[in-house]
Amino acid sequence: MQAGGDFDRSRSTQERLKATLRQSGEALSPRMMRRTLQELQGIIDPRVSEVEGGRRAQAIAAWYGGATAARKRDLWLLMSEQFLADPQKVKAAQVQFAAAVGTPEEAVAEVNYRRATVSPRRRILQRFSVYPGGIQFLVDMRGEMQPSLKQDKRLLALDVEMEYMFSTWFDVGFLDLRRISWDSPASLIEKLIRYEAVHDIKSWADVKNRLDSDRRCYGFFHPRLPGVPLIFVEVALVDRLVSTITPLLDELGAESDLKRATTAIFYSISNTQAGLRGVSFGDSLIKWVVEALKDEFPKLRTFATLSPIPGFRAWMGENIAGLLESLDEKERTALGRAVGFEPPGAAHFLTAIEANLQLSEKSVVRQMLQRCAAHYLGQALSDGKPIDPVARFHLGNGARVERINWAADPSAKGLKQSYGLMVNYLYDLKRLDKHRAQLGQGKIAVSGAVQQLFIGESG
């Protein structure tokens, strides 16, 4: 299989199955392609039992484990292109359904149409799920596929089928919420270290700090993937809304007094399985954790995050010119004087904010950077959704943009992502539905303090 854009010009699996010789860049020869296809078809042979089908699927999984990346890709292509629903049956069922609409036969016709559109590919996936470890194999396989999807759209059918199946298999009704503590098995704690995606865990002392008595960590687990948290959240129990990540990650910092804790800060949420991309259970995790915390600590009143703003710096590079144009003459003049060039251009401002940690609280440059962040989080939408991925998650759950925090993450990663800025999203339990409805209408829920930062707003 050729690299990059050559994917689209390579032969289809149908062409390769009919061929005699392999072309340059093709991993499996035509003979091996035909043999692999027969083995895949054998998994769903109607003459074999589900158990035997699962055994055959396991044999293919064993082969896959030792295959090269290119041979794995050929297997994906076979599964994607060679196991389509029968187009003639689909067309006939569609015609019957259209004719039955509004008649007593409509429900039966709809069932027949749905059955006709089910591809043999789905039955293959079901057979892989039969044997122990089969579901983990499929999740890992889809995770491996993700980087290839943009290059080769032929894989999309398999990817979408897997996402559909996983959405059923990993429905939150089948998941268990468990607390992860320092007393949990070492193998589980090692997975926290491995999968932490927001604030890297640097040592065992670091992870011990995150599992201390004033902290809580919860994960969703699936019975077929024992010992693997699908997603986990780290929580700090404090007496106020936290504005910087530094004390939360300080291994030598004093523990908070749980008797005074009124606020739960969600400071890290990490998905562990790339193969479950598109399967949403993060919103349920937040809700379940809130209920667990309220049961254990009835005095908790505030549930909020301290979140990164991962897309902010890149967005600034593309949009700062327009934001500068939106300033009134007085604001533009003051900013120009601060950066040493009037009127200030995009390059001048971007250069000035590289030294953002040294800017004083009254600095016009600092204030402008915060206003840009407010615009990015509270006003910038794409297809009706917040641009920032973390904002999209929390605002989609009904949270609101509560406060933008200066120099909240002075780490190299924090500066690279968002000039060190972080944001608190507030989960007001009585207004989650209201905020979700607002977002559906294209309006992001923000606090009054954040709204005052909007460019063009007075205050």
C-alpha positions as CSV (number, residue, x, y, z in Angstrom):
1,M,0.0,0.0,0.0
2,Q,1.4,3.3,-1.0
3,A,1.7,6.3,1.3
4,G,-0.1,9.6,1.6
5,G,-2.3,10.7,-1.3
6,D,-1.4,7.5,-3.3
7,F,-4.0,5.6,-1.3
8,D,-6.8,6.9,-3.4
9,R,-5.0,5.8,-6.6
10,S,-4.2,2.3,-5.5
11,R,-6.2,-0.7,-6.7
12,S,-9.4,-1.6,-4.9
13,T,-9.6,-4.9,-3.1
14,Q,-12.0,-6.1,-5.8
15,E,-9.3,-5.5,-8.5
16,R,-6.6,-7.1,-6.4
17,L,-8.7,-10.2,-5.7
18,K,-9.1,-10.7,-9.4
19,A,-5.5,-10.1,-10.3
20,T,-2.6,-12.5,-10.6
21,L,0.3,-10.4,-9.6
22,R,0.8,-7.8,-6.8
23,Q,1.7,-4.3,-7.7
24,S,4.4,-2.2,-6.1
25,G,3.4,-1.0,-2.7
26,E,0.8,-3.7,-2.1
27,A,1.4,-5.8,1.1
28,L,-0.6,-8.9,0.4
29,S,-0.4,-10.7,-2.9
30,P,-3.7,-11.4,-4.8
31,R,-3.5,-15.0,-3.7
32,M,-3.0,-14.0,0.0
33,M,-5.9,-11.5,-0.4
34,R,-8.2,-14.2,-1.6
35,R,-7.1,-16.5,1.2
36,T,-7.6,-13.8,3.9
37,L,-11.0,-13.0,2.4
38,Q,-12.0,-16.7,2.7
39,E,-10.9,-16.7,6.3
40,L,-13.0,-13.7,7.0
41,Q,-16.0,-15.2,5.3
42,G,-15.5,-18.4,7.3
43,I,-16.1,-16.4,10.5
44,I,-19.7,-15.8,9.5
45,D,-20.3,-19.0,7.6
46,P,-24.0,-19.8,8.5
47,R,-23.1,-23.5,8.9
48,V,-20.8,-22.8,11.9
49,S,-21.8,-22.0,15.5
50,E,-21.1,-18.7,17.2
51,V,-18.4,-20.3,19.3
52,E,-16.7,-21.8,16.2
53,G,-17.0,-18.4,14.5
54,G,-15.4,-16.8,17.5
55,R,-12.5,-19.3,17.4
56,R,-11.9,-18.5,13.7
57,A,-12.0,-14.8,14.5
58,Q,-9.4,-15.4,17.3
59,A,-7.1,-17.1,14.7
60,I,-7.3,-14.0,12.5
61,A,-6.6,-11.8,15.5
62,A,-3.5,-13.9,16.3
63,W,-2.3,-13.4,12.7
64,Y,-3.0,-9.7,12.9
65,G,-0.8,-9.4,16.1
66,G,2.2,-10.4,14.1
67,A,1.4,-8.6,10.8
68,T,3.2,-5.6,9.4
69,A,1.3,-2.2,9.4
70,A,0.8,-2.6,5.6
71,R,-0.7,-6.1,6.0
72,K,-3.0,-4.9,8.8
73,R,-4.2,-2.1,6.5
74,D,-5.0,-4.7,3.8
75,L,-7.2,-6.6,6.3
76,W,-9.0,-3.4,7.2
77,L,-9.6,-2.7,3.5
78,L,-11.1,-6.2,3.0
79,M,-13.4,-5.8,6.0
80,S,-14.5,-2.4,4.7
81,E,-14.9,-3.1,1.0
82,Q,-15.9,-6.7,0.8
83,F,-18.7,-7.0,3.4
84,L,-21.4,-4.6,2.2
85,A,-25.1,-5.0,2.5
86,D,-26.6,-6.6,-0.6
87,P,-27.6,-3.6,-2.7
88,Q,-30.4,-5.5,-4.5
89,K,-32.0,-6.5,-1.2
90,V,-31.6,-3.0,0.2
91,K,-33.3,-1.4,-2.9
92,A,-36.2,-3.9,-2.9
93,A,-36.8,-3.3,0.9
94,Q,-36.6,0.4,0.4
95,V,-39.2,0.3,-2.4
96,Q,-41.5,-1.9,-0.2
97,F,-41.1,0.5,2.8
98,A,-41.9,3.5,0.7
99,A,-45.0,1.8,-0.6
100,A,-46.1,0.8,2.9
101,V,-45.8,4.3,4.5
102,G,-49.1,5.2,6.0
103,T,-50.5,1.7,5.8
104,P,-50.8,-1.0,8.5
105,E,-47.8,-2.7,6.9
106,E,-45.5,0.2,7.5
107,A,-43.9,-1.1,10.7
108,V,-43.2,-4.6,9.2
109,A,-41.7,-2.9,6.1
110,E,-39.5,-0.7,8.2
111,V,-38.2,-3.8,10.1
112,N,-37.5,-5.6,6.8
113,Y,-35.7,-2.5,5.5
114,R,-33.5,-2.2,8.6
115,R,-32.6,-5.9,8.3
116,A,-31.7,-5.5,4.7
117,T,-29.3,-2.7,5.4
118,V,-27.3,-4.7,8.1
119,S,-24.0,-5.5,6.5
120,P,-22.1,-8.8,7.0
121,R,-19.3,-6.6,8.4
122,R,-21.4,-6.2,11.5
123,R,-21.7,-9.9,12.0
124,I,-17.9,-10.2,11.7
125,L,-17.4,-7.7,14.4
126,Q,-19.9,-9.6,16.6
127,R,-18.0,-12.8,16.1
128,F,-14.8,-11.2,17.2
129,S,-16.5,-10.1,20.4
130,V,-17.3,-13.7,21.3
131,Y,-13.8,-14.9,22.4
132,P,-12.1,-13.6,25.5
133,G,-10.1,-10.5,24.6
134,G,-12.0,-10.0,21.4
135,I,-13.6,-6.7,22.3
136,Q,-10.2,-5.3,23.4
137,F,-8.8,-6.5,20.1
138,L,-11.4,-4.6,18.1
139,V,-11.0,-1.4,20.2
140,D,-7.2,-1.6,19.7
141,M,-7.6,-2.2,16.0
142,R,-9.9,0.8,15.5
143,G,-7.4,2.9,17.4
144,E,-4.6,1.8,15.0
145,M,-6.9,2.7,12.1
146,Q,-7.5,6.3,13.1
147,P,-4.4,7.9,11.6
148,S,-5.2,6.3,8.2
149,L,-8.8,7.5,7.9
150,K,-7.9,10.9,6.4
151,Q,-5.6,9.3,3.9
152,D,-7.8,6.5,2.8
153,K,-11.6,7.1,2.8
154,R,-12.2,3.5,1.8
155,L,-11.7,2.6,5.5
156,L,-14.6,4.9,6.6
157,A,-17.3,2.2,6.2
158,L,-15.4,-0.1,8.7
159,D,-14.7,2.8,11.0
160,V,-18.4,3.9,11.2
161,E,-19.6,0.3,11.6
162,M,-17.2,-0.1,14.6
163,E,-18.3,3.2,16.1
164,Y,-21.9,2.1,15.9
165,M,-21.2,-1.3,17.5
166,F,-19.0,0.2,20.2
167,S,-21.8,2.8,21.0
168,T,-24.0,-0.2,21.8
169,W,-21.4,-2.3,23.6
170,F,-20.1,0.6,25.7
171,D,-23.5,2.2,26.6
172,V,-23.2,3.7,30.1
173,G,-25.8,1.3,31.3
174,F,-23.1,-1.5,31.0
175,L,-20.3,0.5,32.7
176,D,-19.3,0.5,36.3
177,L,-18.1,3.7,38.1
178,R,-15.2,2.8,40.4
179,R,-13.0,4.9,42.6
180,I,-9.3,4.5,42.0
181,S,-7.1,5.0,45.1
182,W,-3.6,4.5,46.3
183,D,-4.8,1.1,47.5
184,S,-5.9,0.0,44.0
185,P,-3.8,-2.6,42.2
186,A,-0.4,-1.3,41.0
187,S,-1.3,-2.4,37.4
188,L,-4.3,0.0,37.5
189,I,-2.3,2.9,38.9
190,E,0.2,2.3,36.1
191,K,-2.6,2.8,33.6
192,L,-3.3,6.2,35.1
193,I,0.3,7.2,34.6
194,R,0.2,5.8,31.0
195,Y,-3.0,7.4,29.9
196,E,-3.0,10.8,31.8
197,A,-3.5,13.2,28.9
198,V,-3.9,16.6,30.5
199,H,-1.1,16.9,33.1
200,D,1.6,14.4,32.6
201,I,2.4,12.2,35.7
202,K,6.1,12.4,36.3
203,S,6.6,9.9,39.1
204,W,5.0,7.6,41.7
205,A,5.2,10.5,44.2
206,D,3.2,12.5,41.7
207,V,0.5,9.9,41.2
208,K,0.4,9.4,45.0
209,N,-0.3,13.1,45.5
210,R,-3.2,12.8,43.0
211,L,-4.7,9.9,45.0
212,D,-4.2,11.5,48.4
213,S,-7.0,11.8,51.0
214,D,-8.1,15.2,49.8
215,R,-8.4,13.9,46.2
216,R,-10.7,11.5,44.4
217,C,-10.2,9.7,41.1
218,Y,-13.0,7.8,39.4
219,G,-13.1,5.8,36.2
220,F,-15.6,4.0,34.0
221,F,-15.0,0.3,33.6
222,H,-16.5,-2.3,31.2
223,P,-16.9,-5.9,32.3
224,R,-15.2,-7.2,29.2
225,L,-12.1,-4.9,29.7
226,P,-11.2,-5.7,33.3
227,G,-8.6,-3.5,34.9
228,V,-8.8,-0.8,32.1
229,P,-10.5,2.5,32.9
230,L,-12.1,3.7,29.7
231,I,-12.1,7.3,31.0
232,F,-11.1,8.7,34.3
233,V,-11.4,12.0,36.1
234,E,-9.2,13.5,38.8
235,V,-10.8,15.7,41.5
236,A,-9.4,18.0,44.1
237,L,-11.6,18.8,47.2
238,V,-10.9,22.4,48.3
239,D,-12.6,25.4,49.9
240,R,-12.8,27.7,46.9
241,L,-12.7,28.0,43.1
242,V,-9.0,27.2,42.2
243,S,-7.3,29.6,39.8
244,T,-4.0,27.8,39.1
245,I,-2.9,24.2,38.6
246,T,0.5,24.6,40.4
247,P,-0.7,23.8,44.0
248,L,-2.8,20.9,42.8
249,L,0.3,19.3,41.2
250,D,2.6,20.2,44.0
251,E,3.8,16.8,45.5
252,L,5.0,18.6,48.7
253,G,1.9,20.7,49.2
254,A,-0.2,20.4,52.3
255,E,-3.4,18.4,52.1
256,S,-6.7,20.3,52.1
257,D,-8.9,20.1,55.2
258,L,-11.8,17.9,54.1
259,K,-14.0,19.4,56.8
260,R,-13.8,22.8,55.1
261,A,-14.2,21.4,51.6
262,T,-17.0,23.1,49.7
263,T,-15.7,22.8,46.1
264,A,-14.9,19.9,43.9
265,I,-12.4,20.8,41.1
266,F,-12.2,18.5,38.1
267,Y,-8.7,19.2,36.9
268,S,-8.1,16.3,34.5
269,I,-10.3,14.1,32.4
270,S,-8.5,11.5,30.2
271,N,-9.8,9.0,27.7
272,T,-7.7,5.9,27.5
273,Q,-8.9,4.1,24.3
274,A,-8.3,5.8,21.0
275,G,-10.5,3.1,19.4
276,L,-13.5,4.5,21.3
277,R,-13.3,7.8,19.5
278,G,-16.9,9.1,19.0
279,V,-18.3,7.0,21.8
280,S,-19.5,9.5,24.4
281,F,-19.6,8.7,28.1
282,G,-17.7,11.6,29.5
283,D,-20.9,13.6,30.3
284,S,-22.3,10.6,32.2
285,L,-19.0,10.3,34.1
286,I,-19.2,13.8,35.4
287,K,-22.8,13.4,36.5
288,W,-22.1,10.1,38.3
289,V,-19.0,11.5,40.0
290,V,-20.9,14.5,41.2
291,E,-23.5,12.2,42.8
292,A,-20.8,10.1,44.4
293,L,-19.1,13.1,45.8
294,K,-22.4,14.6,47.1
295,D,-23.1,11.3,48.9
296,E,-19.6,11.3,50.5
297,F,-19.3,15.0,51.2
298,P,-22.7,16.6,51.7
299,K,-21.1,20.1,52.3
300,L,-20.0,20.3,48.7
301,R,-21.8,23.1,46.9
302,T,-19.6,24.0,43.9
303,F,-18.6,21.6,41.1
304,A,-16.2,23.1,38.6
305,T,-13.2,22.4,36.4
306,L,-9.8,23.9,36.1
307,S,-9.3,23.2,32.4
308,P,-6.7,23.8,29.7
309,I,-7.5,25.8,26.6
310,P,-5.6,23.6,24.1
311,G,-6.6,25.3,20.8
312,F,-6.2,29.0,21.9
313,R,-2.6,29.8,20.7
314,A,-3.2,28.3,17.3
315,W,-6.5,30.2,17.0
316,M,-4.9,33.4,18.0
317,G,-2.4,33.2,15.2
318,E,-5.2,33.0,12.7
319,N,-7.6,35.5,14.2
320,I,-5.8,38.2,16.1
321,A,-5.8,40.6,13.1
322,G,-9.6,40.6,13.0
323,L,-9.8,41.0,16.8
324,L,-7.5,44.0,16.7
325,E,-9.7,45.5,14.0
326,S,-12.7,45.2,16.3
327,L,-11.1,47.5,18.9
328,D,-12.3,51.1,19.1
329,E,-9.8,53.9,18.4
330,K,-9.0,54.5,22.1
331,E,-8.3,50.9,22.8
332,R,-6.2,50.5,19.7
333,T,-4.1,53.5,20.5
334,A,-3.5,52.3,24.1
335,L,-2.5,48.9,22.9
336,G,-0.2,50.4,20.2
337,R,1.6,52.4,22.8
338,A,2.0,49.3,24.9
339,V,3.5,47.2,22.1
340,G,5.6,50.1,20.7
341,F,3.9,50.4,17.3
342,E,0.8,52.4,16.3
343,P,-1.5,51.1,15.0
344,P,-0.6,47.7,16.4
345,G,-0.5,44.8,13.9
346,A,-0.9,41.1,14.5
347,A,2.8,40.5,14.5
348,H,3.4,43.2,17.1
349,F,0.8,41.9,19.5
350,L,1.9,38.3,19.1
351,T,5.5,39.2,19.8
352,A,4.4,41.2,22.9
353,I,2.5,38.3,24.5
354,E,5.4,35.9,24.2
355,A,6.6,37.4,27.5
356,N,3.1,37.2,29.0
357,L,4.2,35.8,32.4
358,Q,6.1,39.1,33.0
359,L,3.1,41.3,32.2
360,S,1.6,43.2,35.2
361,E,-2.1,43.0,36.1
362,K,-2.7,46.5,34.7
363,S,-0.9,45.8,31.4
364,V,-3.0,46.6,28.4
365,V,-1.4,43.7,26.6
366,R,-2.4,41.3,29.3
367,Q,-5.9,42.6,29.4
368,M,-6.2,42.2,25.6
369,L,-4.9,38.6,25.8
370,Q,-7.6,37.8,28.4
371,R,-10.3,39.5,26.2
372,C,-9.1,37.4,23.2
373,A,-9.5,34.3,25.4
374,A,-13.0,35.3,26.4
375,H,-13.9,35.7,22.8
376,Y,-12.4,32.4,21.9
377,L,-14.3,30.5,24.7
378,G,-17.5,32.5,24.8
379,Q,-18.2,33.7,21.3
380,A,-16.3,31.7,18.7
381,L,-18.4,28.9,17.2
382,S,-18.0,26.4,14.3
383,D,-21.1,24.7,13.0
384,G,-22.9,25.9,16.1
385,K,-20.4,24.4,18.5
386,P,-17.5,25.9,20.5
387,I,-14.2,25.7,18.7
388,D,-12.1,24.6,21.6
389,P,-12.4,20.8,22.1
390,V,-12.4,21.0,25.9
391,A,-14.9,23.8,25.8
392,R,-17.0,21.7,23.5
393,F,-17.1,18.9,25.9
394,H,-17.9,20.8,29.1
395,L,-20.3,23.3,27.5
396,G,-22.0,20.5,25.7
397,N,-22.6,19.0,29.2
398,G,-24.3,22.1,30.4
399,A,-21.4,23.9,32.1
400,R,-20.7,27.6,31.7
401,V,-17.5,29.6,31.2
402,E,-17.0,30.9,34.7
403,R,-13.6,32.5,35.0
404,I,-10.4,32.9,32.9
405,N,-7.3,32.5,34.9
406,W,-4.0,34.3,34.2
407,A,-0.7,32.3,34.4
408,A,-2.7,29.3,35.7
409,D,-0.4,26.8,33.9
410,P,3.1,28.2,33.6
411,S,4.5,24.9,32.3
412,A,6.0,24.6,28.8
413,K,2.9,22.7,27.7
414,G,0.6,25.3,29.2
415,L,2.4,28.2,27.5
416,K,2.5,26.4,24.2
417,Q,-1.2,25.7,24.3
418,S,-2.7,28.9,25.7
419,Y,0.0,31.3,26.9
420,G,-0.5,29.8,30.4
421,L,-4.2,30.7,30.6
422,M,-6.7,28.2,32.0
423,V,-10.5,28.4,32.5
424,N,-13.0,27.3,35.1
425,Y,-16.1,25.7,33.8
426,L,-18.9,25.8,36.4
427,Y,-21.4,22.9,36.6
428,D,-24.4,24.6,38.1
429,L,-26.6,21.5,38.7
430,K,-29.8,23.5,38.5
431,R,-29.0,25.1,35.1
432,L,-27.3,22.4,33.1
433,D,-30.4,21.8,30.9
434,K,-30.9,25.6,30.4
435,H,-27.2,26.0,29.3
436,R,-27.5,23.1,26.9
437,A,-30.6,24.6,25.4
438,Q,-28.8,27.9,25.0
439,L,-25.9,26.2,23.2
440,G,-28.3,24.6,20.9
441,Q,-29.4,28.1,19.9
442,G,-25.8,29.1,19.3
443,K,-25.3,31.0,22.5
444,I,-22.6,30.0,25.0
445,A,-23.3,30.3,28.7
446,V,-20.8,32.6,30.4
447,S,-20.5,34.4,33.7
448,G,-20.9,38.1,33.9
449,A,-17.2,38.5,34.6
450,V,-16.3,36.7,31.4
451,Q,-19.0,38.6,29.4
452,Q,-17.4,41.9,30.5
453,L,-14.2,40.8,28.8
454,F,-15.8,40.4,25.4
455,I,-14.3,42.7,22.7
456,G,-16.9,45.4,21.9
457,E,-18.6,45.0,25.3
458,S,-18.4,47.9,27.9
459,G,-17.0,47.2,31.3
